Amino acid sequence: MRTIRRDGWTAADYDSEQILHQLGHRDAAARVTRARHARPLRRAWRTLRARLHRPAPAETPAPSIDWAAARAAADAVNRGDTATADRIVQATADPRGTAFAAFRFIGVK
């Protein structure tokens, strides 16, 4: 029978050893001791990851939708003039948002 050093073991380590014994592991103390060994590569990786982490840039508020332009673009679409509607939408600060907002007014009289 081998003697396993149990220096610095915590109550959780002793509990783990008992559970492993109950599960039928022959070398439970060695498994617990192996699990307690320092892992320098893991520590180095965590340090490197923490140093390389850059916080995400602060979100800039989305440009507000130009509702007047959205209504004008929808009116142009209702008339069948899609080129004018596209020109109106593209002239705004948020063309995509304005185009989606224009859908609310398409087909509305």
Secondary structure as UniProt FT lines:
FT   TURN            7..8
FT   HELIX           11..22
FT   TURN            23..24
FT   TURN            26..27
FT   HELIX           28..36
FT   HELIX           40..52
FT   HELIX           67..79
FT   HELIX           82..90
FT   HELIX           95..102
FT   TURN            103..107
//
